[in-house]
Amino acid sequence: MLEELPSVFLVGPMGAGKTTIGRLLAKQLGRTFVDSDWYVESQTGADIAWIFAKEGEAGFRARETRAIDELTQRQQIVLATGGGAVMSADNRRFLRQRGIVVYLNAPVDVQMTRTAKDKSRPLLQQPNPREILEDLYRVRDPLYREVAHIIMPTGHTYPRHMVNQLLHHLASFEAL
């Protein structure tokens, strides 16, 4: 049954574990793992922080939408999206219609623990990162929920256990 599932797309805030869970899930399913941020970097030859600095968030989001459009058309992949990918209505449509969307829901405390010292996250390079994370969560949580087929809380168990739980959900999921 699992081999017949469409692609799986992971959404959620920064620090939710999309890349970690995505890699483990792809390995379990025998699929290719792709991180949309890494894909944007590979296509541009520049890292996300540089793109933000030179083109602003709008420039990065335009690149991200092109990447998500391309990536969601691939078959049998596990895709980890950037935390802000759901801000675009086009991205939400691509994700929802082209695969199974899993929302990894991480509370702000979990995000703080996982991202506090990460200098590669342009949106957190502010005096009060907790406030930024709270504001982002308030705005984005309804959009993650809108696009999600499955919602999984994170930060309460080990990644391998989460992947096993997710595989159980996917096994009972009716193909789109």
C-alpha positions in Angstrom: 0.0 0.0 0.0 2.7 2.5 1.0 4.5 2.2 -2.3 1.4 3.3 -4.1 1.0 6.5 -2.1 1.6 9.8 -3.9 4.5 12.0 -2.8 4.6 13.2 0.8 5.1 16.9 1.5 6.1 18.1 5.0 5.1 21.5 6.2 5.5 23.3 9.5 7.5 26.0 11.2 11.2 26.2 11.4 12.6 23.8 13.9 9.6 21.4 13.5 11.9 18.6 12.2 10.8 18.6 8.6 14.3 17.7 7.3 15.1 15.1 10.0 11.7 13.4 9.7 11.7 13.8 5.9 15.1 12.0 5.5 14.0 9.2 7.8 10.6 8.8 6.2 12.1 8.8 2.7 14.5 6.0 3.8 11.7 3.9 5.2 9.6 4.4 2.0 12.5 3.9 -0.4 12.0 7.3 -1.9 14.1 10.4 -2.7 14.2 13.1 -0.1 14.3 16.8 -1.2 14.4 19.9 0.9 12.9 22.9 -1.0 15.3 25.4 0.6 18.3 23.3 -0.4 16.8 22.9 -3.9 16.5 26.7 -4.2 20.1 27.1 -3.1 21.3 24.5 -5.6 19.4 26.2 -8.4 20.7 29.7 -7.5 24.2 28.8 -6.3 23.6 31.0 -3.2 22.4 30.3 0.3 19.0 31.4 1.6 20.6 34.2 3.8 22.3 35.7 0.8 19.1 35.6 -1.3 17.2 37.3 1.6 20.0 39.9 1.8 20.1 40.7 -1.9 16.5 40.1 -3.0 14.5 40.4 0.2 11.9 38.0 1.4 9.7 38.6 -1.7 12.6 37.6 -4.1 13.2 34.4 -2.1 9.5 33.6 -2.0 9.2 33.9 -5.8 12.1 31.4 -6.1 10.5 29.2 -3.6 7.2 29.1 -5.4 8.9 28.1 -8.7 10.8 25.3 -6.8 7.7 24.0 -5.1 5.8 24.0 -8.4 8.6 21.9 -10.0 9.2 19.6 -7.0 5.5 18.8 -6.3 5.2 17.5 -9.9 7.8 14.8 -9.1 6.5 11.3 -8.3 7.3 9.3 -5.2 9.4 11.8 -3.3 9.4 13.1 0.3 9.6 16.9 0.3 10.4 19.2 3.2 9.2 22.7 2.6 10.5 25.9 4.1 8.5 27.2 7.1 7.0 30.1 5.1 6.1 28.1 2.0 2.4 28.1 3.0 2.2 31.9 2.8 1.7 31.5 -1.0 -1.8 30.5 -2.2 -0.1 28.8 -5.2 2.2 26.8 -3.0 -0.8 25.7 -0.8 -2.6 24.6 -4.0 0.4 22.7 -5.4 1.0 20.9 -2.2 -2.6 20.0 -1.4 -3.5 18.8 -4.9 -0.3 16.9 -5.8 0.4 14.8 -2.7 -0.2 14.0 0.9 0.6 17.0 3.1 1.8 16.4 6.7 1.9 19.3 9.1 4.6 18.9 11.7 3.2 21.1 14.4 6.0 22.3 16.8 5.1 24.6 19.7 7.2 27.8 20.0 9.2 26.4 22.9 10.3 23.5 20.7 11.2 25.9 17.9 13.2 28.1 20.3 15.2 25.1 21.5 16.0 23.9 18.0 16.7 27.2 16.3 18.1 29.5 19.1 21.7 29.3 17.9 21.1 28.8 14.1 22.5 31.7 12.3 21.3 30.4 8.9 17.7 31.5 9.6 17.3 35.1 8.3 14.0 35.7 10.0 15.4 35.0 13.4 18.3 37.4 13.2 16.3 39.9 15.4 16.6 41.1 19.0 13.6 39.0 20.1 13.4 35.7 18.2 10.7 34.3 20.5 8.4 37.1 19.5 9.2 36.5 15.8 8.4 32.7 16.2 5.2 33.5 18.1 4.0 35.9 15.4 4.9 33.5 12.6 3.1 30.7 14.3 0.0 32.8 14.8 -0.1 33.7 11.2 1.0 30.4 9.6 -0.7 27.8 11.8 -4.1 28.2 10.2 -2.5 27.9 6.7 -0.6 24.7 7.7 -3.9 23.3 9.0 -5.7 24.3 5.8 -3.2 22.5 3.5 -2.6 19.4 5.8 -4.0 16.0 5.2 -2.3 14.8 8.4 -1.3 16.8 11.5 1.5 15.5 13.7 2.6 17.2 16.9 6.4 17.3 17.3 8.8 17.8 20.1 7.4 15.0 22.4 9.1 11.9 21.0 12.2 10.7 19.2 12.3 11.2 15.4 12.3 7.4 14.6 9.2 7.0 16.7 7.5 9.9 14.9 8.3 8.3 11.6 6.7 5.0 12.7 3.6 6.9 13.8 3.6 8.7 10.5 4.0 5.5 8.5 0.9 4.1 10.5 -1.1 7.2 9.4 0.1 6.9 5.8 -0.8 3.2 5.7 -4.4 4.0 6.6 -4.6 7.0 4.3 -6.7 6.6 1.2 -4.8 7.6 -1.9 -5.8 10.9 -3.4 
